[in-house]
């Protein structure tokens, strides 16, 4: 059996499409848990009603927005407690799985590499870039501290924030910035990599991982840097991660966040704040482990 967790917030049509693609293409025994993060538009209840007659889909309604890590952990813990899954896949509701050999390829990867965590090739359709792996080396303590300092300065500078918003409004410039950023990493997306930071829009956990841990993500963040922290934890705890390009998914990017924030400036302020808070927690975790 394979389990899926889809974190839902506001974007009803996207969650329907994501779920139905899994139901259509993943033909093996499966359970899909949709966790509604207290969507203010009532779409969580609508999903519950839509899938009421489908035994393979469970909708969990949260009374408050728990953010990315805690929201996905609710689904992870539900599947761990109620089903015996070979794999557990956590994916954004704007990710599309069209590969009818998805489970078969996971089995191949597990037989080859005996992984704890797997990241597929994630192609972002809106930015025209491959998103996983994020980089080929794990974050060091000094890098995390440096990133925190950088984002604190960004949060305090209205000019930097306004410029970022300007770039985001122009699709060509946005794609160019993301393309150059990914290009600097010199990543061959057709190559298998081990123990590198993966992308959080689609992550696969093996039975080994499910049995070892009661949670998918470090739960002190609200949004951002979850996979960098997971990469750090996997290194610390001697767990194996693999980027496996034979499995490919499409990512249609930022649908829920775009719905939640009509103002681009408001959205960027929110993102910067969340990133700062996540980096602060990342630093605290590293310092705690040092002691």
Backbone bond lengths (Angstrom), bond angles and torsions (degrees), N, CA, C in turn:
res aa  C-N    CA-C-N  psi(-1)  N-CA   C-N-CA  omega(-1)  CA-C   N-CA-C  phi
1 X - - - 1.474 - - 1.534 109.75 -
2 X 1.318 115.06 147.82 1.461 121.25 176.43 1.526 108.77 -123.42
3 X 1.319 116.55 133.28 1.454 122.05 179.34 1.521 110.93 -105.08
4 X 1.325 115.82 146.23 1.459 121.89 177.30 1.522 109.36 -127.35
5 X 1.320 116.30 138.01 1.463 122.24 172.76 1.522 107.93 -119.31
6 X 1.323 115.38 124.33 1.465 121.69 177.57 1.524 107.57 -118.64
7 X 1.321 116.84 119.84 1.461 121.14 177.13 1.524 108.49 -86.78
8 X 1.328 115.05 122.01 1.469 120.20 -175.99 1.523 110.74 -109.31
9 X 1.331 115.02 135.35 1.467 120.32 170.20 1.524 108.86 -148.76
10 X 1.308 115.73 106.29 1.468 124.17 171.41 1.530 115.68 75.68
11 X 1.335 117.87 -43.08 1.470 121.30 -167.83 1.531 110.56 -83.22
12 X 1.313 115.84 80.04 1.472 123.58 -173.84 1.524 112.38 -59.92
13 X 1.317 117.34 -51.13 1.465 120.65 -175.99 1.526 111.31 -61.55
14 X 1.335 117.15 -39.19 1.461 120.84 -179.11 1.526 111.00 -66.65
15 X 1.332 117.41 -39.59 1.463 120.08 179.13 1.530 110.83 -67.13
16 X 1.314 116.90 -38.00 1.468 120.87 175.42 1.530 110.06 -60.67
17 X 1.340 116.43 -48.51 1.473 120.48 -178.85 1.519 110.92 -61.88
18 X 1.329 116.98 -45.04 1.462 121.78 -179.21 1.527 110.56 -59.89
19 X 1.322 116.15 -46.85 1.464 121.48 -178.19 1.515 111.57 -66.34
20 X 1.313 116.62 -44.24 1.464 119.68 -177.84 1.528 111.95 -68.59
21 X 1.336 117.84 -30.64 1.470 120.11 174.37 1.528 110.69 -64.01
22 X 1.325 116.68 -39.76 1.468 120.03 177.55 1.524 109.79 -65.76
23 X 1.320 116.71 -46.56 1.466 120.57 -179.82 1.531 111.39 -60.58
24 X 1.317 115.91 -35.47 1.467 121.10 -177.55 1.519 112.35 -76.60
25 X 1.330 116.87 -40.94 1.469 120.12 -168.35 1.522 114.97 -102.58
26 X 1.308 118.11 -27.13 1.469 120.10 178.46 1.525 106.93 -94.00
27 X 1.313 115.63 101.22 1.463 120.42 -168.55 1.525 113.72 -88.91
28 X 1.334 116.41 -13.65 1.454 119.93 178.03 1.529 110.47 -72.43
29 X 1.341 116.03 170.82 1.464 120.58 177.69 1.534 109.01 -59.88
30 X 1.314 116.63 134.69 1.466 120.75 -174.35 1.519 111.37 -152.75
31 X 1.310 115.67 158.03 1.452 123.46 170.91 1.523 107.67 -133.65
32 X 1.309 116.47 133.90 1.461 122.40 -179.42 1.520 108.35 -116.11
33 X 1.322 116.15 121.77 1.462 121.03 177.13 1.526 108.54 -109.78
34 X 1.319 115.70 118.85 1.463 121.81 176.31 1.526 107.53 -100.80
35 X 1.325 116.28 122.11 1.467 121.08 178.48 1.521 108.27 -104.75
36 X 1.336 116.08 112.10 1.464 120.25 177.57 1.520 109.02 -84.99
37 X 1.330 116.24 121.18 1.469 122.33 -177.29 1.531 110.34 -87.42
38 X 1.341 115.97 54.93 1.475 122.06 176.47 1.527 111.97 56.11
39 X 1.338 116.56 50.79 1.471 120.72 178.74 1.518 110.28 -60.04
40 X 1.318 116.79 127.66 1.465 121.22 -175.94 1.524 113.30 -75.41
41 X 1.349 116.95 -11.45 1.464 120.14 -179.50 1.532 113.17 -93.70
42 X 1.324 117.25 8.69 1.463 120.54 177.51 1.509 114.73 75.47
43 X 1.327 117.81 9.72 1.465 120.32 -174.76 1.529 112.67 -71.02
44 X 1.328 117.25 -23.93 1.462 119.51 177.08 1.520 111.72 -63.40
45 X 1.327 116.29 -46.00 1.466 120.62 177.64 1.517 110.83 -64.84
46 X 1.322 117.03 -37.12 1.471 120.57 177.15 1.529 110.63 -62.22
47 X 1.326 117.12 -39.96 1.469 120.59 177.40 1.528 110.82 -64.38
48 X 1.315 116.02 -41.16 1.465 120.63 179.25 1.525 110.32 -59.55
49 X 1.323 115.99 -42.05 1.471 121.03 178.87 1.534 110.99 -70.53
50 X 1.331 117.00 -39.42 1.463 121.56 -177.62 1.526 111.15 -61.91
51 X 1.347 116.40 -40.66 1.465 120.91 -175.82 1.535 112.76 -101.66
52 X 1.318 116.74 15.90 1.473 120.56 -174.59 1.524 112.72 -57.92
53 X 1.316 118.15 -31.15 1.465 121.41 -176.49 1.538 113.33 -99.61
54 X 1.324 116.28 10.72 1.460 120.19 179.63 1.527 108.61 -109.67
55 X 1.315 116.32 110.16 1.467 120.70 -177.05 1.525 113.79 -69.23
56 X 1.332 116.52 -14.23 1.464 119.67 -179.20 1.529 112.86 -87.66
57 X 1.325 116.87 -5.33 1.467 120.89 -177.02 1.525 109.78 -122.62
58 X 1.312 116.22 125.08 1.461 122.40 177.33 1.517 108.06 -117.99
59 X 1.326 117.79 130.48 1.464 121.92 178.23 1.523 108.77 -110.66
60 X 1.322 116.03 123.36 1.468 122.20 178.53 1.525 108.03 -107.83
61 X 1.333 116.13 123.69 1.461 121.31 -179.42 1.524 109.82 -98.30
62 X 1.313 116.59 120.11 1.461 121.47 176.91 1.525 110.20 -92.19
63 X 1.318 116.78 146.90 1.469 120.90 -178.56 1.524 112.04 -84.63
64 X 1.344 117.05 -13.47 1.463 121.16 177.14 1.519 109.39 -144.19
65 X 1.320 115.59 159.06 1.464 120.91 179.17 1.526 108.86 -79.49
66 X 1.322 116.57 110.91 1.461 122.08 -175.76 1.520 113.22 -89.07
67 X 1.330 117.32 -7.49 1.450 120.26 -175.56 1.520 111.99 84.90
68 X 1.319 116.14 -173.76 1.466 122.06 -172.43 1.528 112.50 -70.65
69 X 1.326 117.16 -55.44 1.467 120.37 -173.09 1.520 112.08 -65.46
70 X 1.318 117.11 -53.46 1.470 120.20 -177.31 1.528 111.35 -66.27
71 X 1.331 117.06 -38.13 1.465 120.20 178.82 1.518 111.43 -62.18
72 X 1.325 116.79 -46.34 1.466 119.89 178.19 1.527 111.79 -68.55
73 X 1.318 117.39 -32.56 1.464 120.02 177.23 1.526 112.18 -63.25
74 X 1.335 116.91 -32.73 1.469 120.42 175.68 1.527 109.73 -58.84
75 X 1.339 116.39 -47.42 1.465 120.49 179.06 1.511 112.43 -66.40
76 X 1.331 116.91 -41.85 1.466 121.90 178.16 1.529 110.27 -57.81
77 X 1.320 116.51 -47.89 1.465 120.99 -177.04 1.531 111.53 -68.10
78 X 1.341 116.76 -34.32 1.458 119.86 178.01 1.534 110.28 -64.41
79 X 1.316 116.57 -47.10 1.477 120.26 -179.94 1.526 110.53 -65.57
80 X 1.317 117.06 -44.30 1.473 121.01 179.39 1.532 111.14 -57.84
81 X 1.330 117.36 -38.86 1.466 122.18 -176.19 1.524 113.50 -79.26
82 X 1.329 116.66 -26.48 1.464 119.12 -169.96 1.531 115.54 -113.49
83 X 1.329 118.00 -16.08 1.460 120.12 -175.48 1.529 110.48 -137.64
84 X 1.304 115.03 154.48 1.461 120.98 177.73 1.532 108.36 -103.85
85 X 1.320 115.95 90.78 1.469 120.60 -172.91 1.523 111.64 -101.57
86 X 1.326 115.22 141.76 1.462 121.10 172.48 1.524 110.77 -74.10
87 X 1.332 115.87 -34.64 1.464 122.13 179.55 1.521 108.68 -140.89
88 X 1.332 114.73 151.29 1.456 120.73 173.57 1.524 107.55 -128.81
89 X 1.329 115.66 121.69 1.466 121.49 -176.33 1.523 109.16 -107.62
90 X 1.313 116.54 124.66 1.466 121.31 173.04 1.522 107.30 -106.43
91 X 1.327 115.72 124.00 1.466 119.15 -178.09 1.516 110.97 -141.50
92 X 1.325 114.61 149.86 1.461 120.50 174.57 1.524 110.24 -66.36
93 X 1.322 116.15 157.11 1.463 118.91 179.37 1.527 112.90 -75.75
94 X 1.340 117.18 -3.94 1.467 120.41 175.35 1.530 111.65 -105.24
95 X 1.343 115.64 19.98 1.473 121.13 176.25 1.520 109.42 -103.31
96 X 1.306 115.63 140.80 1.476 121.81 -177.37 1.531 110.03 -117.22
97 X 1.328 115.48 122.99 1.467 121.15 174.25 1.528 107.84 -104.58
98 X 1.320 116.06 113.58 1.462 121.07 -178.69 1.521 113.01 -115.00
99 X 1.317 116.64 -3.45 1.461 121.65 -175.96 1.527 110.49 -80.78
100 X 1.324 117.53 114.03 1.459 121.46 -179.82 1.529 112.69 -74.97
101 X 1.320 116.44 -6.59 1.475 121.12 175.84 1.530 111.11 -106.41
102 X 1.305 117.36 23.69 1.464 123.08 -174.49 1.533 111.29 -55.42
103 X 1.326 117.60 -53.55 1.464 121.70 -178.85 1.531 111.07 -66.08
104 X 1.307 116.59 -40.62 1.459 121.16 179.58 1.528 111.08 -60.47
105 X 1.328 116.65 -41.22 1.458 120.87 179.38 1.528 111.43 -70.64
106 X 1.327 116.91 -33.85 1.464 119.76 174.20 1.524 110.55 -62.93
107 X 1.332 115.96 -42.50 1.470 120.09 177.64 1.529 110.83 -60.54
108 X 1.330 116.43 -42.71 1.468 120.65 178.75 1.528 110.65 -61.08
109 X 1.339 115.60 -45.52 1.463 120.33 -179.20 1.525 111.15 -63.22
110 X 1.336 116.19 -40.40 1.461 119.23 -178.41 1.530 111.32 -68.43
111 X 1.328 115.22 -39.60 1.472 118.80 177.87 1.526 111.48 -64.13
112 X 1.328 116.51 -35.61 1.469 120.26 -179.42 1.530 112.18 -76.49
113 X 1.327 115.79 -42.14 1.461 118.53 -164.92 1.532 115.13 -120.93
114 X 1.334 117.99 -10.75 1.464 120.31 176.47 1.537 110.94 52.14
115 X 1.322 116.32 50.51 1.462 121.71 -171.74 1.539 112.76 -80.77
116 X 1.324 114.46 157.85 1.465 121.69 167.33 1.530 110.33 -92.64
117 X 1.331 115.38 -43.46 1.473 121.43 -177.88 1.521 108.62 -132.99
118 X 1.335 116.14 136.33 1.476 121.35 178.37 1.524 109.64 -125.50
119 X 1.321 114.62 141.06 1.459 121.33 172.45 1.516 109.86 -118.17
120 X 1.340 118.48 127.02 1.467 120.58 176.53 1.520 111.52 -80.46
121 X 1.308 116.14 174.47 1.463 121.51 169.62 1.526 107.32 -72.05
122 X 1.322 116.66 117.73 1.467 121.89 -178.05 1.521 107.97 -109.52
123 X 1.337 115.44 111.12 1.463 119.95 179.50 1.521 108.69 -100.27
124 X 1.335 115.49 120.00 1.466 120.94 -179.38 1.521 109.47 -86.94
125 X 1.309 116.35 113.97 1.464 121.38 -175.17 1.521 112.31 -71.29
126 X 1.333 117.82 -30.30 1.470 120.77 -176.85 1.529 112.23 -79.53
127 X 1.333 116.83 -28.54 1.465 120.42 -177.90 1.530 112.96 -106.83
128 X 1.344 116.70 -9.17 1.471 122.27 179.78 1.532 110.98 59.13
129 X 1.354 115.42 45.81 1.468 120.40 178.03 1.524 109.58 -139.13
130 X 1.338 115.20 156.46 1.463 121.68 169.44 1.527 107.08 -88.42
131 X 1.327 117.03 132.64 1.460 120.34 -170.03 1.529 114.73 -103.73
132 X 1.317 117.63 -16.39 1.457 119.61 -178.32 1.524 108.79 -126.52
133 X 1.350 118.07 139.75 1.462 127.01 -3.55 1.529 111.46 -72.75
134 X 1.331 116.31 160.88 1.457 120.30 -178.87 1.526 111.59 -72.80
135 X 1.320 115.83 -35.07 1.459 122.82 179.17 1.518 107.25 -162.30
136 X 1.329 116.80 175.43 1.464 120.10 -174.70 1.525 113.17 -105.32
137 X 1.323 116.75 5.90 1.466 120.07 177.32 1.521 109.41 -138.32
138 X 1.305 116.10 150.87 1.454 121.27 178.40 1.530 110.11 -75.89
139 X 1.314 115.44 156.29 1.466 119.85 177.53 1.526 110.41 -72.21
140 X 1.312 115.65 133.48 1.459 120.71 172.00 1.530 108.79 -87.55
141 X 1.307 115.15 165.82 1.470 120.08 177.55 1.533 110.67 -57.35
142 X 1.318 116.96 -45.68 1.465 120.31 -178.64 1.527 111.94 -63.51
143 X 1.319 117.12 -36.10 1.463 120.37 178.20 1.525 110.86 -66.50
144 X 1.319 116.81 -40.83 1.471 119.64 -179.96 1.526 110.19 -65.24
145 X 1.327 116.76 -42.59 1.472 120.86 177.40 1.521 110.29 -61.35
146 X 1.336 116.74 -41.71 1.465 121.54 178.97 1.525 111.59 -64.41
147 X 1.335 116.48 -42.86 1.467 120.74 177.18 1.529 111.13 -61.84
148 X 1.318 115.87 -41.10 1.465 119.84 178.96 1.523 110.71 -61.91
149 X 1.310 116.49 -44.21 1.467 120.27 178.15 1.525 111.02 -61.40
150 X 1.329 116.28 -41.68 1.467 121.36 -179.79 1.528 111.28 -62.51
151 X 1.336 116.57 -45.52 1.473 119.30 -177.09 1.522 112.24 -74.34
152 X 1.312 117.21 -28.09 1.469 119.27 173.56 1.521 110.35 -63.49
153 X 1.337 115.78 -41.66 1.461 120.14 177.98 1.530 110.81 -66.36
154 X 1.339 115.98 -39.97 1.469 119.43 177.65 1.520 110.78 -60.98
155 X 1.321 116.85 -43.11 1.459 121.49 -178.37 1.516 111.94 -63.70
156 X 1.323 116.05 -30.06 1.463 120.43 -177.22 1.524 112.50 -87.58
157 X 1.336 117.15 -14.44 1.463 120.41 -176.37 1.527 111.17 -101.57
158 X 1.310 116.60 109.98 1.467 120.18 179.30 1.530 111.50 -67.89
159 X 1.354 116.78 -25.30 1.465 119.90 -178.30 1.532 110.45 -73.03
160 X 1.345 116.96 -42.96 1.465 120.73 178.10 1.520 110.42 -62.70
161 X 1.331 116.01 -42.94 1.467 120.54 -179.62 1.519 110.87 -64.22
162 X 1.326 116.27 -43.41 1.469 120.24 -179.98 1.525 110.96 -63.92
163 X 1.353 117.34 -39.44 1.464 121.27 178.78 1.526 110.43 -65.38
164 X 1.323 117.02 -41.20 1.460 120.98 178.20 1.523 110.32 -61.14
165 X 1.313 116.24 -41.20 1.471 120.23 177.48 1.521 111.39 -62.88
166 X 1.333 116.25 -39.74 1.463 120.85 178.01 1.521 110.86 -60.24
167 X 1.342 116.34 -45.52 1.465 120.34 179.63 1.528 110.76 -61.35
168 X 1.330 116.36 -40.47 1.461 120.35 -176.44 1.528 112.16 -67.38
169 X 1.308 117.19 -22.66 1.467 120.99 -179.27 1.530 112.21 -78.73
170 X 1.331 117.14 -15.88 1.467 121.01 -177.04 1.524 108.29 -110.72
171 X 1.343 117.64 102.88 1.467 120.81 -174.74 1.517 113.93 -52.44
172 X 1.341 117.55 -41.58 1.465 120.06 -178.22 1.529 111.11 -62.73
173 X 1.329 116.79 -45.66 1.461 120.20 -179.58 1.530 111.06 -66.52
174 X 1.317 115.72 -39.66 1.464 120.37 179.84 1.528 110.44 -61.45
175 X 1.332 116.49 -45.87 1.467 120.41 178.43 1.522 111.52 -63.52
176 X 1.340 116.16 -39.82 1.454 120.55 -178.39 1.536 110.81 -64.65
177 X 1.347 116.93 -43.45 1.460 121.29 179.66 1.518 110.54 -62.38
178 X 1.328 116.61 -47.02 1.464 120.42 -179.89 1.530 111.09 -65.80
179 X 1.333 116.57 -39.81 1.459 120.47 179.79 1.517 112.13 -62.93
180 X 1.347 116.86 -44.07 1.462 120.70 179.25 1.528 110.67 -66.36
181 X 1.327 116.10 -39.35 1.462 120.38 179.76 1.524 110.39 -62.03
182 X 1.339 116.87 -44.10 1.460 120.10 179.00 1.527 111.27 -70.10
183 X 1.342 115.32 -36.75 1.465 119.31 -179.18 1.507 113.28 -62.84
184 X 1.339 116.77 -33.99 1.464 120.79 179.76 1.525 112.21 -64.41
185 X 1.330 116.79 -21.92 1.456 120.23 -178.23 1.541 112.22 -75.00
186 X 1.337 116.86 -18.87 1.474 122.16 -179.92 1.537 111.43 53.19
187 X 1.325 114.66 50.58 1.458 121.41 -179.68 1.526 109.37 -98.84
188 X 1.307 116.37 130.90 1.462 122.31 173.72 1.532 107.13 -91.86
189 X 1.316 116.41 105.26 1.462 120.49 -173.59 1.527 113.58 -74.24
190 X 1.320 116.31 -4.66 1.470 120.74 174.51 1.528 112.28 -94.01
191 X 1.323 116.31 0.31 1.460 121.54 -175.78 1.528 110.49 -105.50
192 X 1.312 116.60 143.17 1.466 121.41 175.46 1.530 109.09 -79.59
193 X 1.358 115.38 133.26 1.460 120.94 177.68 1.525 109.30 -124.13
194 X 1.334 115.29 151.88 1.456 121.01 -179.74 1.525 110.73 -118.94
195 X 1.329 114.12 140.99 1.470 121.29 172.80 1.527 112.60 54.58
196 X 1.338 114.90 50.14 1.462 122.06 176.19 1.536 108.11 -122.05
197 X 1.347 117.99 155.86 1.465 120.35 178.73 1.532 111.36 -65.51
198 X 1.323 116.06 122.52 1.462 122.90 -177.97 1.526 110.13 -93.61
199 X 1.329 115.81 175.54 1.472 120.67 179.07 1.523 109.77 -98.88
200 X 1.331 116.12 140.98 1.458 121.03 -171.03 1.510 117.00 -82.50
201 X 1.325 118.61 -3.26 1.461 118.57 -178.20 1.523 112.81 -74.42
202 X 1.344 117.29 -17.73 1.468 121.19 174.08 1.524 108.41 -156.17
203 X 1.333 116.04 114.76 1.465 122.65 -177.46 1.529 108.45 -132.72
204 X 1.325 116.65 137.62 1.467 121.74 -179.59 1.524 109.55 -115.02
205 X 1.334 116.37 129.30 1.461 122.53 177.12 1.527 108.75 -109.62
206 X 1.324 116.23 134.36 1.466 120.32 178.33 1.525 110.00 -83.84
207 X 1.337 115.38 170.49 1.469 121.12 178.05 1.532 110.56 -57.67
208 X 1.336 116.58 -36.62 1.465 120.64 178.27 1.524 111.34 -55.68
209 X 1.326 115.39 -48.29 1.466 120.42 -179.17 1.524 110.24 -65.13
210 X 1.341 116.30 -45.03 1.471 121.26 -178.30 1.524 110.49 -58.11
211 X 1.320 116.52 -39.36 1.462 120.35 -179.41 1.532 111.94 -73.85
212 X 1.345 116.61 -30.90 1.470 120.56 -177.54 1.526 112.46 -75.93
213 X 1.323 116.92 -38.84 1.467 119.45 -169.21 1.513 111.69 -123.81
214 X 1.322 115.75 152.23 1.461 121.94 178.56 1.523 111.71 -96.81
215 X 1.323 117.53 2.43 1.466 121.46 -177.94 1.525 109.28 -146.36
216 X 1.322 114.75 152.63 1.467 120.63 178.81 1.519 111.94 -85.75
217 X 1.343 115.74 -42.22 1.463 121.71 -174.07 1.531 110.74 -127.60
218 X 1.307 116.29 143.89 1.464 123.29 167.25 1.525 107.74 -50.85
219 X 1.335 116.70 124.74 1.464 118.93 -164.87 1.527 115.68 -99.17
220 X 1.331 116.59 16.69 1.468 118.59 -179.86 1.530 113.16 -92.16
221 X 1.325 116.70 1.27 1.472 120.22 176.34 1.528 109.48 -103.75
222 X 1.330 115.28 156.01 1.465 119.88 173.15 1.528 109.90 -94.54
223 X 1.324 116.10 -44.32 1.467 121.14 179.55 1.531 109.40 -162.98
224 X 1.334 116.11 140.05 1.472 126.34 177.00 1.535 112.92 88.07
225 X 1.316 114.44 145.15 1.469 127.18 177.92 1.532 113.29 69.00
226 X 1.336 117.23 15.51 1.469 119.00 178.27 1.530 111.83 -64.21
227 X 1.329 117.03 -39.36 1.459 119.24 -176.01 1.524 112.41 -78.33
228 X 1.324 117.12 -29.77 1.459 119.50 173.40 1.534 109.90 -65.31
229 X 1.324 115.98 -38.85 1.467 119.88 177.86 1.528 109.99 -70.28
230 X 1.328 117.16 -40.51 1.472 119.86 176.80 1.529 110.33 -60.73
231 X 1.322 117.01 -41.89 1.462 120.77 177.21 1.528 110.43 -58.92
232 X 1.316 116.25 -44.51 1.468 120.67 178.06 1.532 110.74 -60.95
233 X 1.334 116.98 -45.17 1.466 121.13 -179.03 1.525 111.56 -64.47
234 X 1.331 116.44 -38.60 1.466 119.97 180.00 1.527 110.86 -65.45
235 X 1.326 116.99 -41.49 1.471 120.07 174.83 1.525 110.26 -62.10
236 X 1.314 115.71 -46.13 1.473 120.52 -177.73 1.521 111.60 -61.68
237 X 1.335 116.63 -39.05 1.464 121.60 -173.63 1.528 113.37 -99.92
238 X 1.336 116.52 12.62 1.472 122.53 177.12 1.537 112.41 58.28
239 X 1.339 115.63 42.53 1.460 121.12 174.19 1.529 109.01 -103.34
240 X 1.319 115.47 147.19 1.464 121.28 -172.68 1.530 110.88 -100.13
241 X 1.331 115.59 128.79 1.456 120.45 174.11 1.521 109.37 -116.12
242 X 1.328 115.75 152.74 1.461 120.35 -179.23 1.526 109.89 -142.82
243 X 1.319 115.70 135.60 1.466 121.40 166.86 1.515 106.58 -92.52
244 X 1.342 116.05 123.00 1.471 120.91 -170.08 1.530 109.60 -125.66
245 X 1.344 117.67 96.87 1.466 121.16 -171.71 1.522 115.20 -72.05
246 X 1.340 118.28 -10.24 1.466 119.79 177.70 1.533 111.20 -66.44
247 X 1.330 116.58 -22.46 1.469 121.37 175.47 1.520 107.86 -101.37
248 X 1.316 116.33 125.24 1.463 121.43 -176.47 1.528 110.54 -125.31
249 X 1.327 115.98 139.29 1.464 121.68 174.09 1.526 108.51 -133.21
250 X 1.327 115.78 160.46 1.466 121.98 176.92 1.520 109.18 -105.55
251 X 1.328 115.91 138.43 1.459 121.51 178.98 1.523 108.88 -119.70
252 X 1.327 115.53 120.53 1.464 120.12 -177.30 1.525 113.04 -95.97
253 X 1.330 118.31 2.02 1.472 127.22 155.76 1.519 118.28 63.10
254 X 1.326 114.81 116.00 1.472 124.65 163.97 1.518 115.63 65.79
255 X 1.332 118.49 22.86 1.460 120.08 -177.49 1.522 111.18 -63.26
256 X 1.324 118.43 -49.34 1.462 121.80 -177.42 1.518 111.97 -64.76
257 X 1.343 116.93 -43.10 1.463 119.96 179.95 1.519 110.78 -64.49
258 X 1.325 116.98 -38.36 1.459 120.50 179.04 1.516 111.37 -64.76
259 X 1.331 117.52 -36.10 1.457 120.72 178.04 1.525 111.71 -69.63
260 X 1.312 116.69 -36.24 1.462 121.26 -175.92 1.525 111.97 -71.63
261 X 1.330 117.98 -29.73 1.456 121.29 -175.45 1.525 110.31 -126.10
262 X 1.309 115.75 108.60 1.458 120.62 -179.88 1.532 111.00 -74.33
263 X 1.328 117.10 -30.28 1.448 121.93 179.10 1.524 109.80 -91.75
264 X 1.319 117.51 126.68 1.459 121.35 178.79 1.525 110.71 -64.09
265 X 1.341 116.88 -37.17 1.456 121.04 179.28 1.526 110.65 -63.93
266 X 1.324 116.33 -43.84 1.464 120.99 177.88 1.526 110.48 -61.63
267 X 1.326 116.05 -42.23 1.466 121.16 -179.82 1.530 111.19 -62.71
268 X 1.335 118.03 -44.60 1.461 121.31 -178.96 1.527 110.88 -66.77
269 X 1.333 117.48 -39.09 1.468 120.61 175.62 1.525 110.23 -59.39
270 X 1.319 115.39 -44.59 1.477 120.41 179.53 1.528 110.72 -62.25
271 X 1.327 117.32 -45.32 1.467 121.67 179.76 1.524 111.06 -60.76
272 X 1.341 116.98 -46.87 1.458 120.46 -179.47 1.523 111.70 -61.49
273 X 1.328 116.04 -40.72 1.458 120.39 178.67 1.523 111.13 -63.32
274 X 1.351 116.23 -45.31 1.468 120.31 179.50 1.522 111.62 -63.78
275 X 1.327 117.21 -40.93 1.466 120.86 179.55 1.526 110.20 -63.51
276 X 1.337 117.21 -43.87 1.468 120.45 177.61 1.523 111.03 -58.78
277 X 1.327 116.12 -46.11 1.463 120.20 -178.78 1.531 111.04 -64.11
278 X 1.337 116.98 -39.85 1.464 120.56 178.98 1.522 111.23 -65.42
279 X 1.329 116.56 -42.94 1.460 120.51 179.40 1.531 111.41 -65.08
280 X 1.315 116.73 -37.00 1.470 120.35 175.87 1.529 110.58 -60.40
281 X 1.327 116.26 -43.50 1.468 120.76 179.48 1.532 111.11 -68.44
282 X 1.327 116.23 -35.24 1.462 121.44 177.94 1.534 109.83 -63.47
283 X 1.321 116.49 -45.96 1.463 121.27 177.37 1.528 110.48 -60.34
284 X 1.326 116.44 -44.74 1.471 121.01 179.82 1.528 110.85 -60.33
285 X 1.342 116.51 -42.89 1.468 120.52 179.51 1.527 110.47 -61.86
286 X 1.331 116.89 -46.92 1.464 120.42 -179.74 1.527 111.01 -62.09
287 X 1.314 116.66 -41.67 1.474 120.16 -179.18 1.524 110.87 -68.40
288 X 1.317 116.86 -37.30 1.459 120.91 177.42 1.531 110.69 -63.13
289 X 1.334 116.02 -42.30 1.474 120.51 -179.83 1.531 111.79 -67.89
290 X 1.319 116.79 -26.58 1.463 120.85 178.88 1.537 111.48 -70.68
291 X 1.328 116.26 -29.19 1.462 121.07 -173.51 1.538 111.95 -86.64
